[in-house]
Amino acid sequence: MAKEKSDLLQGTLDMLILKTLALDAMHGWGIAQRIEQISDGVLNINQGSLYPALYRLEQQGWIESEWGSSDNNRQAKYYKLTRAGRKQLAQETQNWERISAAIAQILRAS
């Protein structure tokens, strides 16, 4: 059975980017690939959503960036989580777990 690609719920992209960068610093394309890989291909982040989110997260001080060379020796902007970003990730994770538990409870109701 083929896996369907899913669009992300509003507001979850920031949390997924922060979580991905908590594992390691990486460039934008690498972030999108990692999210797709970890989700077994279910979540597909398009560039039109990814780069505005990265810009927004950087403006909020939750990530920072610097230029470096990618695996194929191209210049790429690498992003990493800041201390404020780690705090934000913890808050968003706690909120997500609370909301998803409530949704699951509603779905189980008869």
N, C-alpha and C positions, 0 to 999 in steps of 0.2 A: 504494500500500500504506500503510495507516494505521500510525502509530508507536505502539508499545505504551508505556505508562507503566511505569516500573520502581520498585520499592522500593529504598531504599539499603541497602547492606551495613552491618551494625553498625559504628559508628566512623567511617564516611566522612562523615557529615553535618558533624561538627565541622571537618574539613579543608576541605570545600566552603564552609562559612560563612567560615572564615578566608581562603580564597583569594578569595572574592567581596569581602570587606571590604578585601583588599589592593589592590583596584582603586579603591575609593572608599567613603566612609562612606555608610551608607544605613539606612533603617528596615526592620523585619522583613519586611513584605509585599514591599518592594522586593528584599530578599535572595532570597526564595522565587521571585519573578518572574525575577530575573536568572539564577538557577541553571536554571530551566526554559528560559529563552531560550537560554542558552549551550549547553545540552544538546539543543537542537532539540526540546524538549518531551518528552524521554525521562524526565527526572528531575522528579518533582513532589513538592515538600516540603509536607506538611500542617502546619497551625498547631499541632496537638497534638504534633508532633515539633520544630518550629522554635523555639518560645518556650522550652521547657525547655532546649534546647541553647544558646540565647542566654544564658539565665540562668546555666547551668553555665560557659560560656566566660567570662562576666563575673566570676563567682566565682573562677575560676582566674587572673584578671588578664590574659587573652589579648585581651579586648576591653573597651572602656569605652563608656558611653552618655551621651547628654544629650538633653533634650527640645528639639524644634524644630517648625517648621511644615512640613507636607508640601505637595506640589504643589497639593492642593485645599484648602489653608489649614486643615487639621486638625492638632491636636497629635499628634506621633508621636515615639517614642523612636528616635533615630539612634545607630547603633553604628559604632565605628571600631576598627581594629586597634591594639594597643599594641606597643611594642618587643618585649615578651615573646611576644606573639602572632605577630609576624613570625618570631621564632626557632622557635616551636612549629610554625608552618606549614612552615618549611624542613625540620624534622625529620620531620614527618608526610609531607611530599611525598617525601622520600628513602625513607622506609619503604614508602610506597605503591608507588613505582616498583620497589623490590626485590621486594615481595610479588607485584605484578602480573606482573613478568617471570617469577617462579618459577611462577605459575599458568599463564601462557601456555606455558611450557616443558613443563609437565605435560600440557596440552591437546594440544600438538603431538606428544607421544610416541605411538608406535604399539605 
